[in-house]
Amino acid sequence: MRQATPPTPNNTPEHAAAPASASAATVAAAAAADALHFITCGSVDDGKSTLIGRLLIDSRAVLQDHLAGVQRAGQTDLALLTDGLSAEREQGITIDVAYRYFATEARKFIIGDAPGHEQYTRNMVTAASSADAAVVLVDATKTNWRDAALQLLPQTRRHTLLAHLLRVPAIVFAVNKLDAVDDPALAFRHISATLQTFAQNAGVTAHAIVPISALKGYNVVQTAAPNWAGYSGPSLLQVLEQLPNTPHATDGAFGFAVQWVEKFSSSSDTRQGRRIFWGRVATGIARPGLGVQIAPGGAGSAVIAQTLDHTRQPQNAICAGHSAGIVLDREVDVSRGLWLLQPGAFEARREASAIVAWLDEEALLPGRPYWALHGHHWLKARVKRIVHQLDVNTLERIADVASLPMNGIARVELAFQEPVVTLPYSQSRTFGAMILVDAATNQTSGAVMLR
């Protein structure tokens, strides 16, 4: 994962507003166009890359020349379809997140192959932050599957908890490599019971638990032999085809993070030389006539004169979750990192409670200043105190913690250098999310979910 490089924060103005809504047909059409974005996660060598390779091959999404390039000793190495880095091929592990696209007659999919090593947990967090679903793999051969009181691997627990904390709407467990055990039915019964108990204790809703063999293709795309592993339900792909997309916050007040500013200088252009503010609608609906305020700063207001899509064509409405170009009715001081907001609908605050997943080898220390990236806006922040740390093995909340080590998960209290417009992460993944960056090394240090 790239290190984040914070620029010098800018100070800028603001603007005023009016309500918005769009037709149900507009919102429904936007939602229908979305593919299901899911990730595979779990412990290292649980078969995540192999599973994606199997999905791609069995759904006929791999070209023959690509397939010929992943042959080893006359056998197809399914993992090589996603493990493209030379270091990944040499070590046989996934390091960075690899994205692949495929489609069936029923659905379009975007898959993120997240690494299983603890060292690369930050990459898994990045992938999960925008996912509609997470498939958590469990390697049956790594568990004491004959024992009804078996223990799950720490990384299986950690990735499940992170997906839950990141508000991934659907979590599916796939018990893999059951073809390699003597009694698949017994193994699946014990492992699935353990997963159900863990999920219940952690407050996680398991959408499904499916027995599979990614290597052999059992229950991945096609269902296996009747009652294989004591299971007679749908295949993993059939489960994924039925999962809903993450609903966008179209009912809320309008909020938009400015990512890029483009200036049109041609007098013949319909925008008459005004600037276009490009970004993604975080909440609500962008439409002409809507008043907006600029944050942080709050010094000015304007009205949306025109909204554009990626083709630069005027649009009557652009819903949350979709990219937009916004032209205001007058020139105001707006630059990358600022927000266009519906006036009076958001509250700015200097302190917040949050859940943090710590990703840096150097432990989190309360009181130490960090850069925080909120949307595209940089500001300084510090952790006032660690309220409690979550033990991923026992789910115990440990109080009086002086620091938070790498891969630790904790509830913290944050203080900001300037007022920040936020919403709880449960309401908005954009307004409710931040990353913390080490001010000295520019290392991405923590993923923050505001409460």
C-alpha atoms as one frame of an Amber mdcrd trajectory, in Angstrom:
protein
   0.000   0.000   0.000   1.336   3.430  -0.877   2.366   5.786   1.847   0.096
   8.804   2.112   1.766  12.192   1.699  -0.167  14.982   3.411   0.076  18.401
   1.778  -0.058  21.664   3.643  -3.692  22.088   4.713  -5.524  24.993   3.042
  -7.931  27.457   4.584 -10.982  28.226   2.424 -14.543  29.743   2.431 -18.225
  28.507   2.287 -21.875  28.841   0.917 -25.783  28.660   1.439 -28.546  26.235
   0.217 -31.971  24.469  -0.469 -33.412  20.921  -0.190 -33.127  18.125  -2.725
 -34.732  14.946  -3.887 -34.905  12.905  -7.049 -37.380  10.513  -8.497 -37.451
   6.943  -7.231 -36.741   5.855 -10.798 -33.475   7.836 -10.848 -32.279   6.243
  -7.613 -33.375   2.748  -8.651 -31.661   3.062 -12.023 -28.402   4.144 -10.380
 -28.512   1.234  -7.942 -29.277  -1.307 -10.656 -26.182  -0.257 -12.593 -23.882
  -1.192  -9.708 -21.925  -4.448  -9.760 -21.518  -6.398  -6.511 -18.122  -5.447
  -5.096 -16.889  -8.217  -2.777 -13.567  -9.197  -1.247 -12.037 -12.491  -0.200
 -10.232 -12.446   3.128  -9.033 -14.724   5.927  -5.712 -16.140   7.062  -2.689
 -16.680   4.832  -2.820 -19.728   2.511  -6.512 -20.324   3.133  -7.070 -20.417
  -0.651  -8.345 -16.897  -1.404  -6.486 -16.435  -4.685  -7.298 -19.995  -5.725
 -10.992 -19.366  -5.045 -10.998 -16.270  -7.254  -9.173 -18.184  -9.972 -11.837
 -20.892  -9.793 -14.650 -18.312 -10.006 -13.025 -16.713 -13.049 -12.377 -19.992
 -14.881 -15.697 -21.666 -14.145 -17.610 -18.526 -15.099 -15.572 -18.414 -18.352
 -14.046 -15.015 -17.616 -10.448 -15.991 -18.509  -9.006 -15.793 -22.013  -7.033
 -18.760 -23.360  -3.746 -16.864 -23.618  -4.090 -15.696 -20.014  -4.857 -19.248
 -18.925  -1.786 -20.547 -20.742   0.373 -18.101 -18.793  -0.517 -19.595 -15.399
   0.592 -23.163 -16.108   3.104 -24.806 -13.787   4.406 -28.304 -14.508   1.460
 -28.868 -16.829  -1.075 -27.874 -14.157  -3.109 -24.669 -13.932  -2.120 -22.630
 -10.860  -5.378 -20.791 -10.163  -3.758 -18.404  -7.675  -1.577 -16.900 -10.414
  -4.661 -15.400 -12.061  -4.684 -12.747  -9.316  -1.159 -12.878  -7.834   0.529
 -10.767 -10.489   3.436  -9.174  -8.600   6.795 -10.930  -8.998   7.183 -11.076
  -5.203   3.761 -12.720  -4.918   4.658 -15.390  -7.484   8.037 -16.054  -5.903
   6.682 -16.406  -2.361   3.281 -17.882  -3.210   1.440 -15.253  -1.156  -0.814
 -12.260  -1.816   0.728  -8.900  -0.879  -1.373  -6.190  -2.497  -5.084  -6.171
  -3.275  -5.802  -7.461  -6.785  -9.124  -6.566  -8.432 -10.798  -8.695 -11.066
 -14.059  -8.306 -12.968 -16.414 -11.023 -14.165 -20.080 -11.435 -14.932 -22.700
 -14.161 -15.010 -26.109 -14.089 -16.647 -27.546 -12.916 -13.333 -24.949 -10.414
 -12.056 -21.789  -8.384 -12.564 -19.004  -8.666  -9.997 -15.852  -6.846  -8.941
 -13.607  -9.024  -6.748 -10.899  -7.783  -4.429  -8.325 -10.413  -3.430  -7.115
  -9.235   0.001  -3.848 -10.519   1.506  -3.959 -12.794   4.554  -0.620 -11.943
   6.199  -0.873  -9.826   9.357   1.808  -7.558   7.887  -0.564  -6.571   5.068
  -3.738  -6.113   7.116  -3.833  -2.473   5.996  -4.415  -3.638   2.416  -7.347
  -5.764   3.546  -8.840  -2.750   5.358  -8.503  -0.658   2.203 -10.353  -3.284
   0.152 -13.096  -3.830   2.746 -13.862  -0.120   3.132 -15.708  -0.045  -0.201
 -17.018  -3.628  -0.382 -20.635  -4.777  -0.546 -19.723  -8.224   0.805 -16.827
 -10.158   2.313 -16.129 -13.850   1.777 -14.081 -15.017   4.777 -12.259 -18.246
   3.981 -11.510 -20.871   6.624  -8.963 -23.573   5.823 -10.377 -26.796   7.269
  -6.942 -28.450   7.293  -5.559 -25.785   9.674  -8.183 -26.486  12.344  -8.571
 -29.378  14.740 -11.757 -30.221  12.861 -12.423 -33.472  14.774 -12.869 -31.432
  17.963 -16.236 -29.729  18.389 -14.480 -27.088  20.525 -11.919 -26.214  17.847
 -10.273 -22.770  17.699 -10.337 -20.397  14.724  -7.113 -18.783  13.525  -6.505
 -15.239  14.855  -6.453 -13.741  11.353  -9.810 -15.356  10.562 -11.248 -13.620
  13.616  -9.458 -10.341  12.898 -10.608 -10.105   9.276 -14.173 -10.949  10.257
 -14.186  -8.270  12.955 -12.636  -5.700  10.624 -15.217  -6.423   7.923 -17.939
  -6.021  10.563 -16.460  -2.771  11.930 -16.098  -1.436   8.378 -19.823  -2.025
   7.942 -19.482  -4.521   5.093 -23.200  -5.338   4.669 -22.892  -9.096   4.021
 -20.338 -11.501   5.484 -20.184 -15.017   4.042 -17.992 -17.784   5.474 -16.540
 -20.308   3.020 -15.035 -23.421   4.633 -12.341 -24.429   2.145 -10.204 -27.533
   1.452 -12.836 -29.966   2.723 -11.752 -32.281  -0.099  -8.479 -32.752   1.825
  -9.997 -34.089   5.088 -11.149 -37.620   5.864 -14.670 -36.714   6.965 -15.896
 -33.526   5.201 -19.329 -33.677   6.829 -17.935 -33.851  10.384 -15.379 -31.137
   9.652 -17.982 -28.790   8.183 -20.399 -29.426  11.063 -17.791 -28.577  13.715
 -16.296 -25.597  11.870 -19.659 -24.064  10.968 -20.860 -24.413  14.583 -17.694
 -22.647  15.785 -18.184 -19.875  13.219 -21.790 -19.388  14.276 -20.804 -19.136
  17.952 -18.011 -16.679  17.194 -20.258 -14.541  14.982 -23.012 -14.469  17.583
 -20.616 -13.442  20.369 -19.065 -10.739  18.168 -22.414  -9.360  17.012 -21.662
 -10.353  13.402 -24.457 -11.528  11.119 -23.266 -14.438   8.978 -25.251 -14.347
   5.746 -24.237 -17.904   4.857 -21.689 -20.624   5.647 -20.790 -22.688   2.579
 -18.488 -25.747   2.331 -16.226 -25.538  -0.727 -13.142 -26.872  -2.437 -11.636
 -24.020  -4.435  -9.073 -26.385  -5.969 -11.616 -28.959  -7.162 -14.446 -26.486
  -7.741 -16.920 -28.103  -5.348 -19.749 -25.697  -4.412 -17.955 -22.695  -5.920
 -19.857 -22.083  -9.157 -21.751 -25.357  -9.447 -23.172 -27.267  -6.503 -21.221
 -30.379  -5.546 -22.570 -33.911  -5.385 -25.841 -34.105  -3.433 -25.316 -33.608
   0.305 -21.530 -33.265  -0.063 -20.084 -32.349   3.365 -23.614 -32.714   4.738
 -24.687 -29.571   2.847 -27.505 -29.229   0.352 -27.723 -25.439  -0.033 -26.694
 -23.089  -2.858 -23.169 -22.772  -4.207 -21.004 -19.820  -3.200 -21.651 -18.036
  -6.505 -25.398 -18.552  -6.142 -25.197 -16.952  -2.684 -23.252 -13.981  -4.092
 -25.732 -13.507  -6.924 -28.494 -12.922  -4.362 -26.651 -10.406  -2.162 -27.812
  -6.777  -2.272 -25.566  -3.851  -3.120 -24.698  -1.390  -0.383 -27.499   1.192
  -0.361 -26.236   4.721  -0.965 -27.337   7.486   1.405 -29.614   9.188  -1.125
 -32.191  10.177   1.509 -29.761  12.286   3.537 -28.658  15.883   3.127 -26.369
  16.654   0.206 -22.634  16.240   0.861 -19.834  16.275  -1.699 -16.039  16.063
  -1.303 -14.157  18.124  -3.912 -11.436  15.954  -5.425 -10.380  17.953  -8.479
 -10.996  21.446  -9.849 -11.156  22.006 -13.610 -11.287  25.425 -15.275 -13.070
  25.995 -18.594 -11.730  29.083 -20.304 -13.646  28.926 -23.582 -16.271  31.649
 -23.845 -18.280  29.409 -26.168 -18.596  26.701 -23.520 -22.035  26.425 -21.923
 -20.401  26.830 -18.524 -19.062  30.257 -19.580 -15.592  29.724 -18.206 -16.670
  28.656 -14.720 -14.826  26.036 -12.784 -16.096  22.466 -12.484 -15.687  20.713
  -9.135 -15.266  16.976  -9.636 -15.716  14.309  -6.984 -18.160  11.728  -5.698
 -21.510  12.516  -4.103 -21.187  11.209  -0.538 -24.778  11.692   0.648 -27.995
  12.995  -0.806 -28.552  13.985  -4.418 -26.848  16.685  -6.498 -29.164  18.680
  -8.716 -29.375  22.196 -10.170 -30.941  24.778  -7.861 -29.623  23.232  -4.658
 -27.894  25.689  -2.333 -24.519  24.659  -0.927 -22.162  25.754   1.826 -18.398
  25.276   1.767 -16.585  23.532   4.635 -14.354  23.887   6.477 -14.597  27.650
   6.912 -18.241  28.450   6.265 -17.490  31.845   4.706 -19.540  31.618   1.525
 -22.505  30.076  -0.215 -23.709  29.428  -3.755 -26.240  27.457  -5.754 -25.549
  24.499  -8.033 -26.064  25.793 -11.561 -25.318  22.544 -13.383 -24.398  18.912
 -12.657 -22.353  16.811 -15.074 -21.627  13.093 -15.361 -18.389  11.473 -16.581
 -19.336  12.291 -20.186 -19.561  15.988 -19.216 -23.225  16.022 -20.189 -25.705
  17.983 -18.025 -27.734  15.852 -15.602 -30.911  16.623 -13.670 -29.786  14.573
 -10.668 -26.749  12.557  -9.579 -27.217  10.246  -6.598 -24.910   9.433  -3.689
 -22.206   6.933  -4.600 -21.730   8.302  -8.118 -19.149  10.711  -9.470 -20.231
  14.176 -10.517 -18.998  17.500 -11.838 -20.631  20.490 -10.170 -20.749  24.036
 -11.538 -21.807  26.811  -9.152 -23.788  29.911 -10.108 -20.938  32.228  -9.120
 -17.222  32.134  -8.476 -16.251  31.179  -4.928 -12.989  30.007  -3.411 -13.166
  26.205  -3.529 -10.196  23.846  -3.855  -9.409  20.147  -3.490 -10.164  18.845
  -0.022 -13.133  21.089   0.729 -16.751  19.963   1.062 -19.896  21.246  -0.626
 -22.701  20.733   1.904 -26.387  21.392   2.258 -26.485  24.318   4.725 -27.544
  23.629   8.287 -27.619  19.861   7.799 -24.179  18.982   9.188 -22.442  19.705
  12.467 -18.719  20.386  12.736 -16.893  19.181  15.845 -13.398  19.197  17.268
 -13.678  15.892  19.146 -15.103  12.489  18.308 -15.281   8.903  19.535 -14.088
   6.282  17.056 -12.993   2.715  16.430  -9.442   2.494  15.105  -7.689  -0.443
  13.423  -3.972   0.173  13.901  -1.871  -0.699  10.839   1.580   0.669  11.698
   4.505  -1.295  13.128   5.053   1.628  15.486   2.395   1.515  18.211  -0.320
   4.132  18.603   0.558   6.518  21.421  -2.117   8.787  22.951  -1.176  12.450
  22.755   1.032  12.073  19.703  -0.008  14.245  16.709  -0.914  12.552  13.425
  -2.114  13.745  10.071  -5.747  12.791   9.424  -7.255  12.456   5.946 -11.023
  13.023   5.909 -12.428  12.760   2.396  -9.715  14.671   0.532  -9.031  17.121
   3.360  -5.881  16.963   5.509  -5.795  18.154   9.102  -3.886  17.429  12.302
  -5.368  15.065  14.913  -4.337  13.270  18.064  -5.709  10.400  20.114  -6.668
  11.791  23.522  -6.978   8.349  25.084  -7.580   4.688  24.334 -10.924   3.786
  25.906 -10.443   0.036  25.488  -8.763  -2.493  23.216 -10.613  -5.470  21.725
  -8.993  -8.888  22.154  -9.703 -10.645  18.831  -9.392 -14.093  20.449 -11.643
 -13.676  23.487 -13.608 -10.570  22.344 -12.789  -9.109  25.762 -12.579  -5.310
  26.084  -9.305  -4.434  27.783  -9.301  -1.072  29.581  -6.332   1.047  30.767
  -4.251   0.416  27.642  -1.205   2.683  27.296  -0.581   2.002  23.590  -2.056
   0.052  20.683   0.192  -2.380  18.763   0.075  -3.214  15.064  -3.185  -4.964
  14.053  -4.810  -3.901  17.319  -8.433  -2.761  17.343  -9.571  -0.226  19.922
 -12.120   2.419  20.773 -10.464   5.828  21.123 -11.265   9.496  21.680  -9.935
  11.878  19.015  -9.230  15.608  19.064  -8.898  17.615  15.825  -6.927  20.708
  14.954 -10.037  22.322  13.424 -13.776  21.606  13.384 -14.576  18.587  11.198
 -17.921  17.829   9.569 -18.631  14.182  10.365 -21.368  11.572  10.479 -21.233
   8.184  12.189 -19.577   5.577   9.969 -22.789   3.540  10.210 -24.558   6.358
   8.324 -21.860   7.340   5.824 -18.662   5.584   4.854 -17.354   8.884   3.478
 -18.158  11.296   6.304 -17.530   8.683   8.989 -14.103   7.442   7.838 -10.566
   8.772   8.272  -7.044   7.510   7.992  -4.269   8.517  10.365  -0.829   9.128
   8.890   2.440   9.320  10.807   3.571  12.949  10.605   7.259  11.975  10.572
   7.336   8.998   8.179   4.145   9.567   6.118   3.296   5.933   6.849  -0.424
   5.112   6.798  -0.934   4.253  10.462  -4.609   3.720  11.265  -8.074   3.255
   9.788 -10.688   5.234  11.728 -14.443   4.609  11.889 -16.169   7.516  13.645
 -18.972   6.730  16.056
